Amino acid sequence: MSSMQTAFRFRCYPSATQEQTLLRWVGCQRFIYNAKVGEDRYFRTFARKSLQHAGQFAPIDQQYSHFITESTRWLREVPSVVLRNAATRWKQAYSRYFSKLGGRPTIKKRDRSSSVWLTSELFQFVPHTDAATGEITHRLLVGTKKFPLGEICFVADRDFKIPASITLSIKAGRWFVSGTCDDATVQPTFEETADWLQTFGQDELLQRTVGVDRGVAIPAMASNGVAFDISDVQKARIAKKQSAAKRWQRKLSRRAKGSANREKAKRRIDRLRQYERDVRRDFAHKASHAIVNDPRAAMIVFEDLGVQRMTRRAKPKQDASGRWMRNNAAAKSGLNAAILASSWGHIKQFSVYKALRAGKLCLDVSAHHTSQECAACGHSHPENRTTQALFLCQRCGHQDNADANASKVIARRGVDLVRSGQYRDKDRKRTMRLRSKQQLGPERSEVMPGESRVSHGTGNGAALLTQNQETPATTLCV
């Protein structure tokens, strides 16, 4: 058994003055993070060239006060906790690298990193009771006595628990507040759920299993006969906004870099593309909800598809004389776009945690020849797939929709895997979460320009002096 992690993400509406302050906090936190990345790169390069025999390594700590100099006095115009949390973020990223959960921390670009992480010193959820209805809501107060920001209005579409930290982010001009906390409920592990499913018979377990085949024509086809796809109205709107985004992209290329009109064009393009992202994510949530909440299903089975590998661009080809050959790059690019637009990864990702929360099992099986194998007799042959949409078995004559047949094959493979007792949960990449305030490190001390601080490198404990510097089935449309 393990405790359940719950998260929320609500729209918030800061005022114009609050938005300018939050954007300043975002920029300062990004500056400290990037400064830590630059400092680490500098010391690692210097150690390889000159200090490899002296035992001095780049400091992996949460020190940041040496970045506050005369040229960066604006860093003192934000709460010290904002700067400290940037160093903590960098150290957590490095810890994930040491745990082989990701690469080394890299530079965060302004266009891609627009969020600020706030711990409990900077925010407070105050309960408020409505005098008319008696409903209890929460007010979000942000800031400190020295740097007050005030109340930020937000819309909570469901109940939530008060988290230890929150993240305020902006995307396409819209602000969001998000947080994560431990739920009091206890959920079974993947192995415990698999052991429980082994108690069922072969036929009974097959009836309680839903196989999901993911494709381009039909994004998700379940073995219970339900197909999931985006509605025609949404497809038409997406196409219209994609066309407008291309038009504004051409306008953007003609506008001077750094100008206000260029920034306006970038915001317009971001808003146009945000609609498609919202539709795809909403579709993945609704599809995964319908798949997991089927009362007859106790196990959900997906193909083990390497989406990242499948969407690589076509490699260039050369003949014996070194002349470049046609490699169908345009067709491959179109296929990659169609795969990414089908929300394969999100459907599976959302189904995994929703199934675990519902006490069900979600697993992967091999995708080898699932589209060529007959769900009735098990005969596998390339000629069974006569067309893109029709499956006709050359041995028994079984005929079905190709995606529906593949979903039934996937479901049967999942049952065989669980019944054999060979199922083992994959090592999942887990995000480091803040457990207590003590992990954050000390508050920023007031180090004036010109002073020095000794930081200790992890690994061999050697001290390093750091100076102040800058660095055709029933179709469900959702």
Residue pairs with C-beta under 8 A, 6 or more apart in sequence:
1 186
1 187
1 188
1 189
1 192
2 186
2 187
2 189
3 182
3 183
3 184
3 185
3 186
3 187
4 182
4 183
4 185
4 186
4 187
4 357
5 180
5 181
5 182
5 183
5 433
6 160
6 161
6 180
6 181
6 182
6 183
7 178
7 179
7 180
7 181
8 156
8 158
8 160
8 178
8 179
9 176
9 177
9 178
10 154
10 155
10 156
10 157
10 176
10 177
10 178
11 154
11 155
11 174
11 175
11 176
12 140
12 152
12 153
12 154
12 155
12 168
12 175
12 176
12 177
13 152
13 153
13 154
13 155
13 175
14 22
14 152
14 153
14 175
18 149
18 150
18 152
19 175
21 149
22 116
22 149
22 168
22 170
22 175
23 170
24 77
24 78
25 78
25 79
25 82
25 116
26 113
26 114
26 115
26 116
26 170
27 110
28 74
28 75
28 78
28 82
28 83
28 86
29 82
29 83
29 85
29 86
29 89
29 116
29 117
30 86
30 108
30 110
30 113
31 67
31 72
31 75
31 86
32 64
32 67
32 75
32 83
32 86
32 87
32 90
33 86
33 87
33 89
33 90
33 105
33 108
34 107
34 108
35 64
35 67
35 470
35 471
36 64
36 86
36 87
36 90
36 105
37 90
37 105
37 106
37 107
38 107
38 471
39 58
39 59
39 471
40 58
40 60
40 94
40 104
40 105
42 58
42 471
43 57
43 58
43 59
43 464
44 57
44 58
47 56
47 57
47 58
55 460
55 462
56 457
56 462
56 464
57 457
57 458
57 459
57 460
57 462
57 464
58 457
58 464
59 455
59 456
59 457
59 458
59 464
59 466
60 91
60 94
60 457
60 458
60 459
61 87
61 91
61 441
61 455
61 456
61 458
62 84
62 87
62 88
62 91
62 440
62 441
63 87
63 453
63 455
63 466
64 83
64 84
64 86
64 87
64 444
65 444
65 445
65 446
65 447
65 453
66 447
66 452
66 453
66 466
66 467
66 468
66 469
67 75
67 468
67 469
67 470
67 471
68 75
68 76
68 83
68 447
68 449
68 468
69 449
69 468
69 469
69 470
70 449
71 470
72 470
75 83
78 147
79 121
79 122
79 143
79 144
79 146
79 147
80 443
80 444
81 118
81 119
81 121
81 122
81 144
81 443
82 116
82 118
82 122
83 444
84 440
84 441
84 443
84 444
85 117
85 118
85 119
85 440
86 117
87 441
88 439
88 440
88 441
89 117
90 105
92 432
93 102
93 104
93 105
94 104
94 105
95 432
96 102
96 432
97 103
97 104
97 105
101 429
101 430
102 429
111 266
114 169
114 170
114 171
115 167
115 168
115 169
115 170
116 167
116 168
116 169
117 165
117 166
117 167
118 142
118 165
118 166
118 167
118 168
119 164
119 165
119 434
119 437
119 440
120 164
120 165
120 437
121 144
122 142
122 143
122 144
123 140
123 141
123 142
123 166
124 140
124 141
125 138
125 139
125 140
125 141
125 162
126 138
126 139
126 141
127 136
127 137
127 138
127 139
128 136
128 137
128 138
128 139
129 135
129 136
129 137
130 136
130 137
137 156
138 156
138 162
139 151
140 151
140 152
140 153
140 154
140 177
141 150
141 151
141 152
142 149
142 150
142 151
142 152
142 168
143 149
143 150
152 168
152 177
154 177
160 179
160 181
161 181
161 183
162 181
163 179
163 180
163 181
164 181
164 434
164 437
165 179
165 434
166 177
166 178
166 179
167 177
167 178
167 179
168 175
168 176
168 177
169 175
169 176
169 178
170 176
171 270
171 274
172 267
172 270
172 271
172 273
172 274
173 267
173 270
173 271
174 274
180 433
187 356
187 357
187 359
188 196
188 356
188 359
189 425
190 356
190 361
190 363
190 425
191 424
191 425
193 356
193 359
193 360
193 361
194 361
194 363
194 418
194 423
194 425
197 205
197 298
197 299
197 361
197 418
198 418
198 419
198 421
200 208
200 298
202 415
202 419
205 298
205 299
205 415
205 418
205 419
206 411
206 412
206 415
207 296
208 296
208 297
208 298
208 299
209 223
209 297
209 298
209 299
209 300
209 301
209 411
209 414
209 415
210 222
210 223
210 224
210 291
210 294
210 297
210 299
210 300
210 301
210 411
211 222
211 223
211 301
211 302
211 406
211 407
211 408
211 409
211 410
211 411
211 412
211 413
211 414
212 220
212 221
212 222
212 223
212 291
212 300
212 301
212 302
212 303
212 347
212 351
212 407
212 410
213 220
213 221
213 303
213 370
213 371
213 403
213 404
213 406
213 407
213 410
214 220
214 221
214 302
214 303
214 305
214 342
214 344
214 347
214 348
215 221
215 342
215 403
216 335
216 338
216 339
216 342
217 388
217 389
217 403
218 227
218 228
218 229
218 403
219 228
219 229
219 230
219 283
219 287
219 342
219 343
219 344
219 347
220 227
220 228
220 229
220 287
220 291
220 347
221 227
221 228
221 401
221 403
221 404
221 406
221 407
221 473
222 228
222 291
222 407
223 404
223 407
223 408
223 410
223 411
224 294
224 296
224 297
225 404
225 473
225 474
226 290
226 473
226 474
226 475
226 476
227 403
227 473
227 474
227 475
227 476
228 283
228 286
228 287
228 290
228 291
228 347
228 476
228 478
229 475
229 476
229 477
230 238
230 279
230 280
230 283
230 477
230 478
231 477
231 478
232 477
234 279
234 283
237 275
237 279
238 275
238 276
238 279
241 272
241 273
241 275
241 276
242 272
242 276
244 272
245 269
245 272
245 273
248 265
248 268
248 269
248 272
249 269
251 265
252 262
252 265
252 266
252 269
255 261
255 262
255 265
256 262
276 341
280 341
280 343
280 346
281 343
281 346
282 478
283 343
283 478
284 343
284 346
284 347
284 349
284 350
285 346
285 350
286 478
287 343
287 347
287 478
288 346
288 347
288 348
288 350
288 351
288 354
289 350
289 354
290 476
290 478
291 297
291 300
291 347
291 351
292 300
292 351
292 354
292 355
292 358
292 360
292 362
293 358
297 360
298 360
298 361
299 360
299 361
299 362
299 363
299 414
299 415
299 418
300 351
300 355
300 360
300 361
300 362
300 363
301 362
301 363
301 364
301 365
301 410
301 411
301 413
301 414
302 348
302 351
302 362
302 363
302 364
302 365
302 410
303 364
303 365
303 366
303 367
303 370
303 410
304 364
304 365
304 366
304 367
305 344
305 367
307 339
307 340
307 344
307 345
310 336
310 339
311 336
311 339
311 340
312 336
313 329
313 332
313 333
313 336
314 327
314 328
314 329
314 332
314 333
315 327
316 324
316 327
317 324
317 325
317 326
317 327
318 324
318 325
319 325
348 362
351 362
352 362
355 361
355 362
356 362
361 418
363 414
363 417
363 418
363 423
364 426
365 410
365 413
365 414
365 417
366 413
369 380
370 406
370 409
370 410
370 413
371 385
371 391
371 402
371 406
372 380
372 381
372 382
372 384
372 385
373 379
373 380
373 384
373 406
373 409
374 380
374 384
374 391
374 393
374 395
374 396
374 398
374 405
374 409
375 398
375 400
375 405
375 408
375 409
375 412
376 393
376 396
376 398
377 393
377 395
377 396
377 398
379 393
379 394
379 395
379 396
381 394
381 395
383 394
384 391
384 392
384 393
384 394
385 391
385 402
386 392
387 402
388 402
389 401
389 402
389 403
389 472
390 399
390 401
390 402
391 398
391 399
391 400
391 401
391 402
391 404
391 405
391 406
392 398
392 399
393 399
398 405
400 408
401 472
401 473
404 473
417 423
434 440
447 453
447 468
449 468
450 468
451 468
452 465
452 466
452 467
452 468
453 466
454 463
454 464
454 465
454 466
455 463
455 464
455 466
456 462
456 463
456 464
457 463
457 464
